Amino acid sequence: MSIRSAALELGGHDIDSTLRDAVFAQLRESFGRMNSSTSAATSTQHAFDKRAADVKAPKSDINALILDYLTMEGYPKAAAKFCKEANLQPQQPDDSIQTRHAIQHAIHSGNIESAISALNELDPEILDKDPELHFSLLQQQMIELIRQCDGGDVTPAVNFAVEKLGPRAATNSDFLLELEKTMSLLIFPHDNLQPDLAALLSSDLRRDTATKVNEAVLQRQNERREAAIRQLVRMRAWGETSARSKKKDLPDSIELGLSADSMEHGEGQDEPMITT
C-alpha cells in the first residue's frame, strides 16, 4: 500500500519490521479514520457513531490529503514515493521541498547558523521582513552556544548576546524579556531550572522554531503556511465544541484520531484548504 511506503521514507533511515509496522499503523490511524467502515457498527453504537461510519471519503481525497501533509511538512522522499505509487502529480517542485527539509533538519540538529545561511541564500527578505522570526532564530543560536559551554567558557555566548541580540532587544520589550530569560541559562544549573527556563533547552523549542521557519518560507512562496490536515482537525474540534454547547446528542467522548500537536497553532488561517 502506498501509505506504507510513505511511512518508510519519513525518517530517511532503514527500520526493522516491528517499527515499520508501528509507523504504518500510526499513519493509518491518523489519516484512515476519515474513511472508516460501517462494519464496526453494532447495536450498542451511539447514533452519531453509526452516522459517522457511513460517511466514506473517496480514496483520492485521502491520498491528496496525505500528499499535502508530506509536501507541506517537508518530507521530499516520502512525497516523491507517494506520488509515484498513488499516481499523483507533485504539489510543489522537489527542490523546494528539499530546501525546506534541509533548513528544518539544520534547526532540529541545533545548527542554527547553517539554517540562517540557507534561509538567506534562499530568500534574504524572509528574515529582513520578519524581525520576530529572525530574533527567534538568533535566540535559538545563543541557546545552542550555551549548550556547548556546559559549565565551561561562556564568552562565546555572552559575545553573541551583546553583538546579535542586544541591539534588537534594546528597541523591543518582548525581545528584551526573551534575552533576559536566555541569559539566565548562564547563571543557573541546567539540572534545576524553573519550567519557563527549562523550556528553552527543550527540543520542543527547536521544533517550534523549525515550524515557524517552514511556514515563513511557504508564505514567501505564496503557498499555504500549513498542511490542510491541521486545519481540518481544528474545524472538527470546533464543530464538536459548537454541537456540545447547543446540547446536541453526542457520545461522551469522540476520539480525534490525531495528536494534540495538530492543534498547536490555535485558530485557523485565512488560507485555502487543499489542492488536488
Protein Blocks (a to p, Z undefined) as FASTA:
>chain_A
ZZlmmmmmmnopacdfklmmmmmmmmmmmmmmmmccfklpcfkbcfklmmmmmpccdfkl
mmmmmmmmmmmnopaklmmmmmmmnopacfbdfklmmmmmmmmmmmmnopamlmmmmmmm
mommlmmmmmklmmmmmmmmmmmmmmmnnopafklmmmmmmmmmmmmmmmomklmmmmmm
mmmmmmpcfklccfklmmmmpmklmmmmmmmmmmmmmmmnopafbdfklmmmmmmmmmmm
mmmmnopacdfbdcehiafklmmnopadfbdfbdZZ
